[in-house]
Amino acid sequence: MLHIVPLVLGPVETNTYLVADPASGEAVVIDPADAGEDIAQMAQQHGWRIVAIWVTHAHFDHIGGIPGLLARVSPTPRVWLHPLEKPLWERKGGAEWFGLSIGSLPNSTEELAHGQWLTVGKIAFEVRHTPGHTPGHVVLYCAQEQVLFSGDVLFYEGIGRTDLPGGDHAILLHSIRRQVFTLPAETRVLPGHGPETTVGYERAHNPFVRG
């Protein structure tokens, strides 16, 4: 059974998720927003080994904790993101747009692709490419646990902003309809900001996605 520890971190209160398979002791961190050292310490307290960092997209508020996390975890976990996010990654997530800065990020990352499968222990996750908020945004779906990590694509009664470089409102809506709303209604949606929701609730009530 998957163990999910949500953490609200960073200057814009981003949801970071420490996700573990207790049976194997393996864990991943999804969107480490800040306080990487604290995330590493929390995993250690649980007796979990962080084996990877999964990035839904490379905005600064989803990657700011990576430098501290990599400095504290050994062996060094691999960082995974979609290749279309690399230009944003190389600009440190656009932190300078908001007068902020983050530490050094690794040059080498592993590539995520639509339809790819990732695992935490023996628990599998499907990668779904969901552009619109950013060109290489992905969501991570675990059918076994009926949970979706939606990043900044879909929120409780909301959707991701599209006014930053690389954003496209029409593409975002298409991504939500094709890659999120096609999932089972009972699927839990754990977003990048705000409270969790479900696919069924958002299909019925999200005011930004109609038809």
C-alpha positions as CSV (number, residue, x, y, z in Angstrom):
1,M,0.0,0.0,0.0
2,L,1.3,3.4,-1.0
3,H,2.2,5.8,1.8
4,I,1.8,9.5,0.8
5,V,3.1,12.4,3.0
6,P,2.0,15.8,1.7
7,L,4.1,18.8,2.5
8,V,3.2,22.4,1.8
9,L,6.5,24.2,1.1
10,G,8.0,27.3,-0.4
11,P,7.0,30.9,-1.1
12,V,3.8,30.0,-3.0
13,E,2.7,27.1,-0.8
14,T,3.4,24.3,-3.2
15,N,2.3,20.7,-2.4
16,T,5.3,18.4,-2.3
17,Y,4.7,14.7,-2.0
18,L,6.9,12.2,-0.3
19,V,5.6,8.9,-1.7
20,A,6.8,5.5,-0.4
21,D,6.2,1.8,-0.7
22,P,6.8,0.7,2.9
23,A,7.1,-2.9,1.8
24,S,10.3,-2.2,-0.1
25,G,11.4,0.9,1.8
26,E,11.7,2.9,-1.5
27,A,10.4,6.4,-1.8
28,V,10.2,9.2,-4.3
29,V,9.7,12.9,-4.0
30,I,7.3,14.5,-6.3
31,D,7.9,18.3,-6.9
32,P,10.3,19.1,-4.1
33,A,9.4,22.8,-3.7
34,D,11.7,23.8,-0.9
35,A,13.4,22.6,2.3
36,G,15.1,19.6,0.6
37,E,17.1,18.9,3.8
38,D,13.9,18.6,5.8
39,I,12.4,16.2,3.2
40,A,15.4,14.0,3.3
41,Q,15.3,14.0,7.1
42,M,11.6,13.0,7.1
43,A,12.3,10.1,4.8
44,Q,15.1,9.0,7.0
45,Q,12.9,9.1,10.1
46,H,10.5,6.8,8.4
47,G,13.3,4.4,7.3
48,W,12.7,5.1,3.6
49,R,15.3,5.4,0.9
50,I,14.7,8.2,-1.6
51,V,15.5,6.7,-5.0
52,A,14.2,9.3,-7.4
53,I,12.7,12.8,-7.8
54,W,9.8,13.1,-10.2
55,V,9.1,16.6,-11.5
56,T,5.7,17.4,-13.0
57,H,7.1,20.6,-14.5
58,A,10.1,22.8,-14.0
59,H,8.7,26.0,-12.5
60,F,10.8,27.2,-9.7
61,D,8.2,26.5,-7.0
62,H,8.3,22.8,-7.9
63,I,12.1,22.3,-8.0
64,G,13.5,24.7,-5.4
65,G,14.1,21.9,-2.9
66,I,16.1,19.8,-5.2
67,P,19.6,21.2,-4.4
68,G,19.1,20.6,-0.7
69,L,17.6,17.2,-1.2
70,L,20.5,16.0,-3.4
71,A,23.0,17.3,-0.9
72,R,21.5,15.2,1.8
73,V,20.6,11.9,0.1
74,S,23.1,9.2,-0.7
75,P,23.3,7.5,-3.2
76,T,22.1,10.5,-5.2
77,P,18.6,10.0,-6.5
78,R,17.9,10.5,-10.2
79,V,15.8,13.5,-11.2
80,W,13.2,12.8,-13.8
81,L,11.4,15.4,-16.0
82,H,10.0,15.7,-19.5
83,P,12.6,16.9,-22.1
84,L,10.4,19.8,-23.1
85,E,11.0,21.2,-19.6
86,K,14.7,21.4,-20.0
87,P,14.8,25.1,-21.2
88,L,12.8,26.1,-18.1
89,W,15.0,23.9,-16.0
90,E,18.1,25.6,-17.3
91,R,16.7,28.9,-16.3
92,K,16.1,27.6,-12.8
93,G,12.4,27.5,-13.3
94,G,12.0,31.1,-14.1
95,A,12.7,32.1,-10.5
96,E,14.1,35.4,-11.7
97,W,10.7,36.4,-13.1
98,F,9.6,36.8,-9.5
99,G,12.8,38.2,-8.0
100,L,13.7,34.8,-6.4
101,S,16.7,32.4,-6.7
102,I,17.3,28.7,-6.1
103,G,20.5,26.7,-5.7
104,S,22.4,24.8,-8.4
105,L,20.5,22.1,-10.3
106,P,22.1,19.1,-11.9
107,N,22.8,19.3,-15.6
108,S,21.9,15.7,-16.2
109,T,18.4,14.5,-15.8
110,E,16.4,11.4,-16.8
111,E,13.7,11.9,-19.4
112,L,10.0,11.3,-18.8
113,A,7.8,10.3,-21.8
114,H,4.1,9.9,-22.3
115,G,3.0,6.3,-21.6
116,Q,6.2,5.5,-19.6
117,W,5.9,3.5,-16.4
118,L,7.8,4.3,-13.2
119,T,7.8,2.3,-10.0
120,V,8.2,2.9,-6.3
121,G,9.0,-0.6,-5.0
122,K,6.4,-2.7,-6.8
123,I,3.9,0.1,-7.2
124,A,3.6,1.4,-10.8
125,F,2.8,4.9,-12.0
126,E,1.9,5.9,-15.6
127,V,3.3,9.1,-17.0
128,R,0.8,11.2,-19.0
129,H,2.0,14.2,-20.9
130,T,-0.3,17.2,-20.2
131,P,1.0,20.3,-21.8
132,G,-0.7,23.7,-21.5
133,H,0.6,25.1,-18.2
134,T,4.1,24.3,-19.5
135,P,5.1,22.5,-22.7
136,G,6.5,19.4,-20.9
137,H,4.1,19.1,-18.0
138,V,3.2,15.6,-16.9
139,V,0.8,14.0,-14.5
140,L,1.5,10.8,-12.7
141,Y,-1.2,8.2,-12.3
142,C,-1.3,5.1,-10.1
143,A,-4.2,2.9,-11.0
144,Q,-3.4,0.5,-8.2
145,E,-4.0,3.2,-5.6
146,Q,-6.5,5.2,-7.7
147,V,-4.5,8.4,-7.3
148,L,-3.2,11.1,-9.7
149,F,-0.5,13.6,-9.0
150,S,-1.7,16.5,-11.2
151,G,1.0,19.1,-10.7
152,D,-0.4,22.5,-11.9
153,V,-2.7,21.2,-14.6
154,L,-5.8,20.7,-12.4
155,F,-6.8,22.0,-8.9
156,Y,-9.9,21.8,-6.8
157,E,-12.3,23.8,-8.8
158,G,-9.4,25.4,-10.8
159,I,-6.8,24.9,-13.5
160,G,-3.2,26.0,-14.0
161,R,-2.4,29.4,-15.2
162,T,-1.4,29.8,-18.8
163,D,0.0,33.4,-18.9
164,L,3.6,32.5,-18.3
165,P,6.0,31.6,-21.1
166,G,5.1,28.2,-22.7
167,G,1.5,28.4,-21.5
168,D,-1.5,27.7,-23.8
169,H,-5.1,27.8,-22.5
170,A,-6.6,25.7,-25.3
171,I,-3.9,23.1,-25.0
172,L,-4.3,22.9,-21.2
173,L,-8.1,22.3,-21.5
174,H,-7.4,19.6,-24.1
175,S,-4.9,17.9,-21.8
176,I,-7.4,17.9,-18.9
177,R,-10.2,16.4,-21.0
178,R,-8.0,13.8,-22.7
179,Q,-5.6,12.8,-20.0
180,V,-7.3,13.5,-16.7
181,F,-11.1,13.4,-17.1
182,T,-10.8,10.0,-18.9
183,L,-9.7,8.5,-15.6
184,P,-12.1,6.8,-13.2
185,A,-14.4,9.2,-11.3
186,E,-13.2,8.0,-7.9
187,T,-9.5,8.8,-8.7
188,R,-8.0,11.0,-6.0
189,V,-6.4,14.1,-7.5
190,L,-3.4,15.4,-5.5
191,P,-2.6,18.8,-7.0
192,G,0.4,21.1,-6.9
193,H,-1.5,23.7,-4.9
194,G,-4.5,23.6,-2.6
195,P,-6.7,20.7,-1.4
196,E,-7.1,17.3,-3.0
197,T,-10.1,16.5,-5.1
198,T,-11.4,13.7,-7.3
199,V,-11.7,13.3,-11.1
200,G,-15.5,12.9,-10.8
201,Y,-15.9,16.0,-8.7
202,E,-13.9,18.1,-11.1
203,R,-15.7,16.7,-14.2
204,A,-19.0,17.8,-12.6
205,H,-18.1,21.0,-10.9
206,N,-14.9,22.6,-12.3
207,P,-16.1,25.9,-13.7
208,F,-13.1,26.3,-16.1
209,V,-13.5,23.0,-18.0
210,R,-16.9,22.7,-19.6
211,G,-18.0,20.4,-22.4
